[in-house]
Structures are given as C-alpha cells and as structure tokens.
Amino acid sequence: MDPTDDVEFLRAENALLRVERDILLRVAAGFADDANATLLRRRTPHRKRDNAMDTVWLTEAAYARLSDELAALRTSAAPDDEDPVAGLLRRQARARELEDLLRRAVVGQPPPDDGVAEPGMVLTVRFDDETTTETFLLGARDGAADGLEVYSADSPLGRALTGARQGESRSYTVPSGATVRVTLVSAVPYGQHAVA
C-alpha cells in the first residue's frame, strides 16, 4: 500500500470519527436534557403556582417578534463559524425558553385598571423614601416597544411588588444581600400610561 493511500485512509477515518462524535454528543445532550427534567420534577414539590407568576404579559408586537424568532430558530441552520454541537444546544435552549414564554403569554389584553401591581401594568415606584420615582413595565423583558424599562414578575423586585396596591410598601432582597424597601406609587395598564 502506498503511503499517500494510508494518509488518505486515515483522513477519511478521522472525518468519520468526528461525525460520529458529533452525533453522540447530540444524543448525549438529549439524554442529559431528559434526565435533568426528570430530576427537576422529582425534586420540585408539587404545588400550585401563583397564577400571576405563571402569566407573562406581552404586547402584540412583542408576541409577533418572539414568534418570528422561534420560527427562525426552528428553520434556519447555525452559522458556519459556530461549533455545530454548541450551536445546536444553544438554539434548542433558546427555542424551549421561547416556547415556554409564548405558551404563558397574555397578548395585548390589559389587566384591570384596579391599581394592583401585576404583569401588564406600568408601575411607578419610590425606593427607600427617596423623593424621585421610577416607572417601568412589569412583564417580559421583550414586552414593551416604547423604550419603557421592563422588570420581570419573576425578578426580586417583580416578586415583591406583584399583588401590591397603590401606596403599599414592600421589601425585597437584592443579590448583594441588602434589603430594599419600595413603595408602589401607581399602577396603570400598559397603553394607558403617560409616555415620557
């Protein structure tokens, strides 16, 4: 056998091994996702979640934008410069995140104008007895289209304020461990708020 034939044979075998490795990594990633989901279900006590925490409020434009992103993730290939396995895992994770977000979405329906903080409300708050206020949308990060700051109902601030009434003060812990006190000044449905 000619030495160049040996080199070509080894190159072809190496290419085949790389393809097999990529396939095995994808299969292993799928098993890992399934195992993690099973373990999470076993470790998580069965309890009914607060309906406000399950709800994600989105504008119609945000829902359409996220739906388009999900469709693009499902139909387009990863960029050529991206590691195929890492890219596939990243895209699958983002697709699962979008599927969950869109499944829980309440689209364009304003919550009742009752002054109670909940997803879809524009909240004006005052921190620690300061004189200045801050205004933001309580909803999904992709939920507002008018440049309004957005806080998730699952964030520490969002969890503290969900269910609060105008004038009510709540406390929450920030990642540094400090406790912050916040007062709800007003809560109005998105679309009925004054744009600054």
Order of alpha helices (4+ residues) and beta strands (2+ residues): alpha-alpha-beta-alpha-alpha-beta-beta-beta-beta-alpha-beta-beta
